[in-house]
Amino acid sequence: MNEVSAAATTLSARSVASARAPSFAETAERHLDDVYRYLLLFTRDPSLAEDLAAVTFERALRTWRRFDPARSSARTWLCTIARSIALDHFRAEKRRRNRERAVFEGERQLDPPELGLSPPLERALATLSAADREVVALRIVLDFDAETAARLLGISLTACTTRLSRALKRLEELMNQ
C-alpha cells in the first residue's frame, strides 16, 4: 500500500509540474518576435521597434504577477502593453517635435525599414495611415482574430472589421495604380 501511495504522489507532482503556468522568460522568448514585428509595422522604424520592444518586456516583467491568463493570452497581453508604450512614445515624440519646430524648421526623413516585402507593397503600406497599418499588422501579419485585435485596439468588433476592410481596399487601390 505504501508503494501505491508513493507512486500516486509522484504522478500527482508530475501532473502539477506539467500543468504549471509558463515562466515570464518562457513567455517572453515565445512572443518576442511577434511583439517586435507588431512594433516594426506600427512604427516603421527598426531601431525604435527594438527600443519599444525592450521597454515592453521590461514593463511586462514588472507586472508579470498581475497577468491573468483567464482574461487574455500572453501574446495579446504583451501586444497590449506594446501598443500602450508605442502610443505613449508617439505622444511624447509629437510634443518634442513641436518644441523643436518652434526653435528651427525642418524635419529629417528616415529611410523606411526593410520588411521583406515587394517595393510596390512597401510604398503602398507607407502611404496608409498609422491606424490602417496597425490593423493590417494585427489582423494580417500577426493573424490575430478580429475580437482580439478589436480589444487590443480599444474599438468594437464592427469598427475593427470595417477598419481592416477599408485599409485593405486602400491598399489594393494603391497597388493597382
N, C-alpha and C positions, 0 to 999 in steps of 0.2 A: 504494500500500500504506500510506503514511503517513496519508492521509486516512481510510482504513478503520479504522486503529488509533486515531486521534484520535476518530472517531465512536463506536467501541466503548467507549472510555474515558469519553466524555461520557455515553453511555447507562448505563454501569455506575455512574457517580457519581450520576446522577439516580435510579436504582432504589435505591441505598443511602440517599439522602436521603429518598425517599418511604417507605422501609421503616423509618426510624428510629423509635425509641420516642418517644411524645409527651413534651413537657416537663412539669415539675411545674405550671407556670402553665396549660397547656392542660388538664391533668388536673383541676386544682382548679376551673377555670372550668366544665368539663363536669359535675362532680359536686357542686358547691356546693349546689344546690337539693335534691338527694337527701339529702345529709348533714343539711342544715338541717331538712327535713321529717321525717326519721327522728328527730332530736333533739327536734323540736317535739312529735311524737306521744308520744315516750318521756317527756319532761319535763312536757308540758302547760303550758309557760311560754315565751312567745316571746322574752322578754329573755334568759332562761337558755339557751335553744336557740341564740340568736345568740352568746352568750359561749362556750358549749361548742363551737360550730362553729369559732369563731376559734381556740380552743385546739387543736382537732383539726387544722386546717390548719397551724398553727404547728408542731405536733409532726410532722405528715406532711412538712413541708418539711425539718425537721432530719433525718428518717430516710429521705428520698426515695432516697438512694443504695442503701439496703438493700431497697427494694421489688423484688420478683421477680414479673414478670408471668406466669411459668410456674406459680407457686403459687396466685395468685388474680387476679381483675380489680382494677383500681384502685378501682372503686366498692366492692367488697367490702372491700378493704384499708382504705379510708377509713372505712367504716362500722364496721369492727372497732376502729379507733382511736377513733372517736366513742363507741362503746359503752363502751370501757375508760375513757375520760375521764368519761363520764356516771356510770358506776358509782363511780368514784373520788370524783366530786363528791358523789353521794348518800351515800357512806360518811362523808365529811368533814362534810357537812351534818348528818347524823344525830348525829355526835359533838358538833358545835357546838350543835345544838338541845338535846341532853341537858345540856350545860354551862349553857346559858341557862335551861333549865327549872328547874335547881337554884336559880337566882337569882330567877326570877319565873315564875309560871304564866301561861299564855295564849299562844295562837298565832294569828297573823293569817292569815286565809284569803285567798288570791289569787283574783281572778276567772279563770275558765277562759279559755284562749286561743281566739281565733276561728279555727276550722279550715275554715270554709266548709261545714260540714255542717248538716243539719237539727237544730233544738233537741232533738228526742227522741233522735236518734243521738248528739249531743254528750253528753247526760245519761247515756245507756247506756254510752258509752265511758268516761266519767268514773268510773263505778262498777266497771269492770273493774279487776283488779289491774294493776300496772305490767308484770308478766311477760306477761299476756294482751294488753295494749295494745302491748307491744313485738313480739310475734309477729304481731299483726294489722298493725302498721306495716310490718314486713319483708315479710310474705307478700302482703298485700293492697294496701297503699298503694304500696310500692316495687316490688312484683311480683318479689321475689327467688324463685328456685326453692327447693324445700324443702331440698335439700342445702346450698345456700349459706347459707340462713337458719339451719339447724341448726349449721353450722360457726361462723357468726358468734356464735350464742348459746352455743356450747360444749356443745351437747347432741346426742344421737343423732338421726338422721333420724326414727326412730319417735317419739321424745319430741316433736320439733318438730311433726310431723303431728298427734299426739294433742293437744298444747297448742293448736294452731290450731283443731282441731275443737271442743274444749271451749270455747274462747274465743268462737267463732262461735255455738255453741249458747247460751252465756250471753247473748251479745249479742242473739240472736234472742228469747230469753225476756224480756229486759229491754224490748225494743222492743214486744213483744206485751202488755205489762202495761197 
